Each structure stands twice: as structure tokens, then as C-alpha cells.
């Protein structure tokens, strides 16, 4: 069976990164961790990681999308992933302390942006464009007009 698995090039901190992601994601499973590489799963998504050194860095061209339902979940992932040197960005995007980009996106945003009422959808889009962390109540108000 063919599969596609994200492969992360880390700066000689594979053990630290895997431990961090395991602490953030409730459904994490570590398969292998050693001084050279790791294999692990986060919420059912398999990853491989390499202690590749400082030559290559992550950038925003690739991010991992975390789909959530509630504000509590948004807040949880946002707080945990920006901890200890992570960075907030705009529109639900952030970088964790390893420089990996994530999007923490409530399902309400997709519903609102895909709604056939284009004026309401545009209001939700404009509200989202002003946010760093997505606030569902603010989207609700914007969508409602």
C-alpha cells in the first residue's frame, strides 16, 4: 500500500520535539525515537522526523491544519503550540517553538466562509482577517451582521 507521511527536518532536537508534540496532542503515539530519527503519530497522522541539523528551516509554505469544534479546543492548541517561544501569526496561523507552522481552525469558520449568503460570509472573512487566534463568538457576531 502506498502512503504519504510528513517528514520533518529538525535541528538536532528530535527527542525534544517528539516529547513536546506528545504533550500537546491527546492522541499521540510514539513508535521510535533515537538520536537520529523518530516515527510518531499525532491524532492518527503519522510523522517521521530527522535530526538533520541547522541547514534547513521550516517556513510558512507548509503548515499543519488542526480542525476543532469549540473555542476551548482553539484556546488549548493555541496556548500549547505557542508556548515556550512559539509565535502567533494572523488568521489562525502560528509557529511552534521549533518553527513549524500550524493552523488552528474551528469548523464554524469553514461553514461561514462557505455559506451561500455571500454578504454574511464576507463579514465573517473580514472579521477573521483581523484576528490572530480565531474567536468563534466574534465570527458568529460578524456573520449575523
QUIGI-V869620 format. One record per residue. N is the residue number from 1. RES is the residue in one letter. PHI is phi in degrees with one decimal (999 if undefined). Layout:
BEGIN
n = {N | N}
res = {RES | RES}
phi = {PHI | PHI}
END
This chain:
BEGIN
n = {1 | 2 | 3 | 4 | 5 | 6 | 7 | 8 | 9 | 10 | 11 | 12 | 13 | 14 | 15 | 16 | 17 | 18 | 19 | 20 | 21 | 22 | 23 | 24 | 25 | 26 | 27 | 28 | 29 | 30 | 31 | 32 | 33 | 34 | 35 | 36 | 37 | 38 | 39 | 40 | 41 | 42 | 43 | 44 | 45 | 46 | 47 | 48 | 49 | 50 | 51 | 52 | 53 | 54 | 55 | 56 | 57 | 58 | 59 | 60 | 61 | 62 | 63 | 64 | 65 | 66 | 67 | 68 | 69 | 70 | 71 | 72 | 73 | 74 | 75 | 76 | 77 | 78 | 79 | 80 | 81 | 82 | 83 | 84 | 85 | 86 | 87 | 88 | 89 | 90 | 91 | 92 | 93 | 94 | 95 | 96 | 97 | 98 | 99 | 100 | 101 | 102 | 103 | 104 | 105 | 106 | 107 | 108 | 109 | 110 | 111 | 112 | 113 | 114 | 115 | 116 | 117 | 118 | 119 | 120 | 121 | 122 | 123 | 124 | 125 | 126 | 127 | 128 | 129 | 130 | 131 | 132 | 133 | 134 | 135 | 136 | 137 | 138 | 139 | 140 | 141 | 142 | 143 | 144 | 145}
res = {X | X | X | X | X | X | X | X | X | X | X | X | X | X | X | X | X | X | X | X | X | X | X | X | X | X | X | X | X | X | X | X | X | X | X | X | X | X | X | X | X | X | X | X | X | X | X | X | X | X | X | X | X | X | X | X | X | X | X | X | X | X | X | X | X | X | X | X | X | X | X | X | X | X | X | X | X | X | X | X | X | X | X | X | X | X | X | X | X | X | X | X | X | X | X | X | X | X | X | X | X | X | X | X | X | X | X | X | X | X | X | X | X | X | X | X | X | X | X | X | X | X | X | X | X | X | X | X | X | X | X | X | X | X | X | X | X | X | X | X | X | X | X | X | X}
phi = {999 | -81.7 | -143.2 | -123.2 | -130.5 | -59.8 | -123.6 | -101.5 | -93.4 | -111.2 | -91.5 | 58.3 | -138.1 | -57.7 | -59.7 | -63.3 | -63.7 | -62.7 | -63.1 | -62.7 | -64.5 | -63.8 | -74.5 | -85.6 | -97.0 | -58.7 | -107.9 | -105.4 | -141.1 | -97.2 | -92.4 | -144.6 | -142.6 | -144.5 | -70.3 | -107.5 | -155.4 | -148.1 | -129.9 | -156.7 | -123.4 | -124.2 | 51.7 | 88.0 | -94.6 | -79.6 | -133.7 | -121.2 | -139.3 | -128.8 | -80.8 | -87.0 | 94.6 | -82.8 | -61.8 | -117.6 | -119.6 | -71.5 | -143.8 | -71.0 | -64.8 | -129.5 | -141.3 | -111.5 | -95.7 | -106.0 | -90.0 | -129.6 | -105.5 | -116.3 | -65.3 | -58.5 | -68.7 | -55.8 | -60.4 | -58.5 | -66.5 | -61.6 | -65.0 | -68.5 | -77.0 | -91.5 | -65.3 | 56.9 | 109.6 | -70.1 | -131.4 | -76.9 | -126.9 | -104.2 | 60.3 | 87.4 | -96.4 | -153.8 | -118.0 | -82.4 | -66.1 | -95.7 | 90.8 | -78.5 | -88.5 | -132.4 | -119.3 | -109.0 | -127.8 | -73.5 | -59.9 | -57.7 | -61.3 | -62.3 | -61.5 | -65.7 | -68.3 | -93.3 | -66.8 | -66.2 | -77.3 | -65.2 | -67.7 | -65.5 | -61.8 | -65.6 | -63.0 | -63.6 | -62.4 | -63.3 | -63.1 | -61.8 | -63.3 | -91.5 | -95.6 | -95.6 | -71.7 | -72.8 | -111.0 | -60.5 | -59.9 | -69.1 | -63.9 | -57.2 | -64.1 | -62.6 | -61.6 | -70.0 | 89.5}
END
